[in-house]
Amino acid sequence: MIGKMKENTLIKVIIPVHIFNDEVKKLIVNAVNSVPEDISVNVSCKYGLSNELNEALNTFKNVSIVEAEENSPSDFATLVNSAVGGTKWFSVLEFDDVYTPIWFENFKTYSETMPEVSVFLPFQDIVDYKTNDFMRFGNEAPWASSFSNEIGYIDNECLQNYSDFYLTGGIINTERYISAGKLKTNIKVFFWYEFLLRITNKNDKVFVIPKIGYTHHIGRDGSMVEDYSKTLTDKEIEYWFNTAKKEYFFKNEREIKPFSDKE
């Protein structure tokens, strides 16, 4: 373990890591560099990666590395769930992404005047990883009145009509996350969407801060979610999307009927 989490730290940044190579080493250093030094960083990694990560990140005093137990799942949702706790708020940073310099200051400003909000999301620059070209903005949709009743808020009705939201980079209330049941690992590629449906169904407030707070890269070879998504047919994607909309009423994971392309 590198360093030690500071007492009374307000926010923990969680970086899930399932692979390690020279490319990942460069990316994760860039990712951690985008986190202010007064924010604790917890790298939640697959079993067997701690030595390589310690060597790559040993200059960062705000970083702790927590390795998954042997034979435990190393999927994204499990790595996030295992690292949550110990701070009032947490945020998930993908190791190939970065925060913008002003994001945590924006969060501080808004959270002080909006104590009822459980999840703050940033506008995102979505960028092609291979070309570094800007592709589109993420999370701007709730500012359109056709999607939400209140400008800036994501409610359950909004999610029923529009599902394309990005929670990486967002800052989530830890107590509300845990009490809501955390991420359900069996929802596959729609686990963040199901989580949003679940908490908004309980009237938790989700607010998008109208400033760029996060740069999200897509199209990287080896991306866990993208590689998995490529194995799914259109029917399977539709199945898991509909499954998320059925399961959000339940706090805990339940046994899910296996996908069948005959249905």
Secondary structure by P-SEA (a helix, b strand, c coil): ccccccccccbbbbbbbccccaaaaaaaaaaaaaccccbbbbbccccccaaaaaaaccccccbbbbbccccccccaaaaaaaacccccbbbbbccccccccaaaaaaaaaaaacccccbbbccccccccccccccccccccccccccccccccccaaaaacccccccccccccaaaaaaacccccccccaaaaaaaaaaaaabbbbbbcccccbbbbccccccaaaaaaaaccaaaaaaaaaaaaaacccccccccccccccc
